[in-house]
Amino acid sequence: MANKYYNTVKTYYDEDAGDFDERYWQNPVLQTIRQSFREEVKKHPFRNMLEIGYGTGIDLAHFGVTHPEVTVYGIDISGEMCRITKERAKKQGLENVFAAEGSVEDIERLFPETQFDMIYVFFGALNTVADLDETALILKKLIKNDGVMVLSFVNKYYILGMLIESVKLRFSHAFARLRPVWGGYSPVKYLPSRCYSPKEIVRTFSGLDLLKRRGYSIVHPAWYYHGLNRRLGGIRRWLWKADILLNKTFFWKFGEYTLFVFRKG
């Protein structure tokens, strides 16, 4: 069953890979969020690191450049994403970057006898694993003592998104994340996945020390509201700052993304 599911996810991202970078570089909201994710990683010391769901290798290459003394590993379910990433690393001469194709369940086979100081997931790759509980057990085994995991998730309770879609009378979209299976972001391509609440994530990764939790796009519209974000213009900067303040309240758990920093004690 897991293999059949991962084949579906692989096909989706193989088809998504061709113009992935172009779409990313046209989206300033995604760029701002990515940089914030990176800064969370850089707050912690590490000699090696693993990215799960590296896409076209933007962050593997980034850390390969900013941390030349660090060995940077990555896995991604998509063979096409893997090909693009390897080309990127080769073009940039990054001999410390190692990209492999596979799922979370393949990590120990792909990188045998390897544990990591840092494991990170940007933009919710763990929303498309076959079993999050099993994935958590694997990651707890792979992270070294005192190692850190910086994990982001597509949030189940994105309240602003629900309100926006309800105003548009698109109720099936407004509450799609509450279903047992979410269809992903694309309005034309279906990606079977699951959204998690903050409570579910903390429970799943129990046994680790929770160092930080943060919500993204609480009042700042999510990256896929292109027209709204364009119309807001410079107001977006103030909405970003408002999100930072709201993270000091219980509203942090209602953003489009949630991010958690765990440490293995």
PLY file of the C-alpha trace (Angstrom):
ply
format ascii 1.0
element vertex 265
property float x
property float y
property float z
element edge 264
property int vertex1
property int vertex2
end_header
0.00 0.00 0.00
2.81 2.44 0.89
4.59 1.72 -2.40
1.41 2.42 -4.39
0.87 5.64 -2.46
4.46 6.80 -2.95
4.24 6.07 -6.67
1.31 8.48 -6.82
3.26 11.16 -4.93
6.34 10.54 -7.08
4.37 11.00 -10.30
2.88 14.25 -9.01
6.28 15.76 -8.20
7.98 14.41 -11.31
5.41 16.37 -13.32
5.79 19.40 -11.02
9.57 19.61 -11.32
9.94 21.26 -14.73
8.89 24.82 -13.85
9.26 24.52 -10.06
12.14 27.02 -9.80
10.51 29.54 -12.11
7.31 29.54 -10.08
9.28 29.83 -6.83
11.35 32.83 -7.93
8.16 34.63 -8.96
6.71 34.30 -5.45
8.20 36.69 -2.84
6.06 35.25 -0.03
7.57 31.79 -0.50
11.04 33.34 -0.57
10.46 35.16 2.71
9.12 32.05 4.43
12.00 29.91 3.13
14.56 32.34 4.51
12.84 32.26 7.89
12.96 28.45 7.86
16.68 28.59 7.06
17.39 30.96 9.94
15.76 28.50 12.34
18.18 25.81 11.15
21.21 28.08 11.41
20.55 28.78 15.09
21.89 25.30 15.92
25.31 23.68 15.50
25.64 20.71 13.14
28.34 18.77 11.33
25.99 16.92 9.04
22.37 17.43 8.07
19.51 15.73 6.25
16.74 17.37 4.26
13.56 15.41 3.61
11.74 16.51 0.46
14.40 18.74 -1.11
12.53 19.51 -4.33
14.94 21.03 -6.85
17.68 21.27 -4.24
17.46 24.98 -3.48
18.19 24.48 0.21
20.65 21.60 -0.19
22.70 23.92 -2.37
22.22 26.86 -0.01
23.56 24.98 3.01
26.26 23.38 0.88
27.52 26.88 0.14
26.97 28.53 3.54
28.36 25.53 5.46
31.16 24.08 3.29
32.50 22.09 6.24
29.15 20.29 6.69
28.00 17.16 4.87
24.54 17.84 3.43
22.32 14.84 2.68
18.87 14.82 1.13
16.11 12.47 0.05
13.17 13.16 -2.24
10.53 10.84 -3.64
10.81 12.34 -7.13
13.40 11.05 -9.57
13.08 14.20 -11.65
13.63 16.43 -8.61
16.67 14.31 -7.78
18.08 14.71 -11.29
17.67 18.51 -11.21
19.23 18.69 -7.73
22.28 16.66 -8.74
22.76 18.90 -11.75
22.52 21.96 -9.50
25.12 20.59 -7.06
27.45 19.62 -9.90
27.12 23.01 -11.57
27.96 24.75 -8.29
30.81 22.35 -7.50
29.26 21.24 -4.21
31.10 18.05 -3.31
29.61 18.09 0.19
26.01 17.65 -1.09
24.52 14.17 -1.56
21.01 13.87 -3.02
19.19 10.54 -3.21
15.80 9.40 -4.48
13.53 7.66 -1.98
11.04 7.94 0.84
11.64 8.34 4.57
11.55 4.56 4.93
14.59 4.33 2.59
16.93 6.64 4.51
18.81 3.94 6.40
19.36 2.02 3.16
20.42 5.11 1.21
22.75 6.45 3.91
23.75 3.37 5.92
25.15 3.73 9.43
24.57 7.48 9.36
22.98 9.61 12.05
22.41 13.31 11.75
22.98 16.42 13.87
20.22 18.24 11.99
17.14 16.99 10.15
14.97 19.60 8.49
11.79 19.66 6.45
10.68 22.82 4.67
7.20 23.37 3.23
5.51 20.29 4.62
7.07 17.25 2.96
5.94 15.14 5.93
2.34 15.81 4.94
2.89 13.26 2.17
4.46 10.39 4.13
2.50 7.13 4.27
2.43 7.02 8.09
3.52 9.96 10.24
3.79 7.85 13.40
6.17 5.44 11.68
8.08 8.37 10.19
8.54 9.92 13.64
10.03 6.66 14.96
12.46 6.56 12.03
13.55 10.17 12.53
14.01 9.69 16.28
16.34 6.82 15.49
18.28 8.80 12.87
18.85 11.95 14.91
21.88 11.98 17.19
21.67 12.70 20.89
21.46 16.50 21.23
20.55 16.64 17.55
17.83 19.00 16.34
14.91 18.63 13.94
13.32 21.67 12.29
10.04 20.43 10.85
7.38 22.39 9.00
3.86 21.18 8.22
0.90 22.30 6.19
-1.50 23.16 9.01
-4.91 21.57 9.41
-6.47 24.68 10.93
-5.64 27.55 8.57
-8.39 29.91 9.73
-7.66 32.85 7.40
-7.76 30.50 4.42
-11.07 29.08 5.57
-12.50 32.61 5.84
-11.19 33.73 2.44
-12.53 30.64 0.67
-15.88 30.93 2.48
-16.27 34.55 1.34
-15.69 33.27 -2.21
-18.40 30.64 -1.54
-15.85 27.92 -2.23
-16.79 25.87 0.79
-15.26 22.60 -0.42
-11.90 24.40 -0.65
-12.43 26.23 2.65
-12.64 23.05 4.68
-10.65 20.62 2.52
-7.84 20.38 5.09
-10.23 18.95 7.66
-10.83 15.86 5.55
-8.91 12.62 6.26
-7.23 13.07 2.87
-6.35 16.54 1.57
-5.91 17.04 -2.17
-2.92 19.37 -2.05
-2.52 22.95 -3.28
-3.09 22.54 -7.00
-6.63 23.23 -8.26
-6.08 20.94 -11.26
-3.89 18.11 -9.93
-4.77 15.90 -6.97
-2.09 15.06 -4.39
-3.32 12.66 -1.70
-1.91 13.97 1.57
-2.91 14.80 5.11
-2.90 17.98 7.16
-2.02 17.82 10.86
-2.97 19.95 13.83
-0.24 21.24 16.17
-1.55 18.92 18.89
-1.17 15.88 16.61
2.39 16.82 15.70
3.52 17.36 19.30
1.95 14.04 20.29
3.58 12.20 17.39
7.04 13.53 18.24
6.67 13.06 22.00
9.87 12.02 23.74
11.75 14.90 22.13
12.25 18.31 23.71
10.10 20.96 22.04
12.33 24.02 21.72
10.09 26.21 19.60
6.83 26.32 17.69
5.76 28.97 15.22
2.92 29.69 12.81
3.27 31.27 9.36
0.67 33.25 7.40
-1.67 33.77 10.34
-2.98 37.13 9.09
-0.55 37.46 6.19
-2.23 35.75 3.20
-0.66 32.44 2.18
1.75 32.31 -0.75
-0.87 30.98 -3.17
-3.12 34.06 -2.83
-1.14 35.76 -5.57
-3.64 38.46 -6.51
-4.42 39.40 -2.92
-0.74 39.65 -2.01
-0.07 41.87 -5.03
-2.93 44.19 -4.09
-1.71 44.45 -0.51
1.70 45.70 -1.65
3.72 47.18 1.21
1.03 46.27 3.73
2.35 42.69 3.57
5.42 43.77 5.55
3.20 44.86 8.43
1.14 41.70 8.23
4.37 39.67 8.47
5.27 41.62 11.61
1.77 41.04 12.97
2.29 37.29 12.47
5.45 37.48 14.55
3.54 39.15 17.38
0.65 36.68 17.12
3.10 33.83 17.68
3.19 34.99 21.30
-0.50 34.12 21.58
-2.62 31.03 20.98
-3.24 32.31 17.43
0.12 30.83 16.39
-1.61 27.48 15.79
-3.91 28.90 13.09
-1.35 29.76 10.40
-0.99 28.22 6.96
2.22 26.50 8.05
3.39 25.43 11.48
7.04 24.93 12.33
8.45 22.92 15.25
11.98 22.68 16.56
12.65 19.45 18.47
15.82 18.29 20.20
16.72 14.75 21.18
17.81 14.88 24.79
0 1
1 2
2 3
3 4
4 5
5 6
6 7
7 8
8 9
9 10
10 11
11 12
12 13
13 14
14 15
15 16
16 17
17 18
18 19
19 20
20 21
21 22
22 23
23 24
24 25
25 26
26 27
27 28
28 29
29 30
30 31
31 32
32 33
33 34
34 35
35 36
36 37
37 38
38 39
39 40
40 41
41 42
42 43
43 44
44 45
45 46
46 47
47 48
48 49
49 50
50 51
51 52
52 53
53 54
54 55
55 56
56 57
57 58
58 59
59 60
60 61
61 62
62 63
63 64
64 65
65 66
66 67
67 68
68 69
69 70
70 71
71 72
72 73
73 74
74 75
75 76
76 77
77 78
78 79
79 80
80 81
81 82
82 83
83 84
84 85
85 86
86 87
87 88
88 89
89 90
90 91
91 92
92 93
93 94
94 95
95 96
96 97
97 98
98 99
99 100
100 101
101 102
102 103
103 104
104 105
105 106
106 107
107 108
108 109
109 110
110 111
111 112
112 113
113 114
114 115
115 116
116 117
117 118
118 119
119 120
120 121
121 122
122 123
123 124
124 125
125 126
126 127
127 128
128 129
129 130
130 131
131 132
132 133
133 134
134 135
135 136
136 137
137 138
138 139
139 140
140 141
141 142
142 143
143 144
144 145
145 146
146 147
147 148
148 149
149 150
150 151
151 152
152 153
153 154
154 155
155 156
156 157
157 158
158 159
159 160
160 161
161 162
162 163
163 164
164 165
165 166
166 167
167 168
168 169
169 170
170 171
171 172
172 173
173 174
174 175
175 176
176 177
177 178
178 179
179 180
180 181
181 182
182 183
183 184
184 185
185 186
186 187
187 188
188 189
189 190
190 191
191 192
192 193
193 194
194 195
195 196
196 197
197 198
198 199
199 200
200 201
201 202
202 203
203 204
204 205
205 206
206 207
207 208
208 209
209 210
210 211
211 212
212 213
213 214
214 215
215 216
216 217
217 218
218 219
219 220
220 221
221 222
222 223
223 224
224 225
225 226
226 227
227 228
228 229
229 230
230 231
231 232
232 233
233 234
234 235
235 236
236 237
237 238
238 239
239 240
240 241
241 242
242 243
243 244
244 245
245 246
246 247
247 248
248 249
249 250
250 251
251 252
252 253
253 254
254 255
255 256
256 257
257 258
258 259
259 260
260 261
261 262
262 263
263 264
